[in-house]
């Protein structure tokens, strides 16, 4: 069972990760507008963005209480 402090910490972490995810989105958009962008860097940024999304999803799932069948 999560305590109120645990829930607050998880929610704060979700917000931080969402901000980083949004920032990466902007960086990726900016990079794609330049004609000779680094494709390796782009792949790394997209991979990091996916990792962030997965982590956000996992944290959000921790906040949802289990419903007994």
C-alpha positions, 0 to 999 in steps of 0.5 A: 500500500502506498503512503501519501508521501509515496503518491506525492513523490510518484506524481512529482516524478511523473510531472518531471518526466512529462516535462523532459518528454515534452522538451525532447519532442521540441528538440526532435522537431527542431532537429528535423527542420535542419537539412543535415541533422545527425541521424544517430543523435536523432535515434538516441533522442527518440529512444530516450523519449520512448523510455520516458514514456514507458517510465511514465506509464509504469509510474501511472500504473503504480498510482492505480489501485488494484481492483479485486476480481 
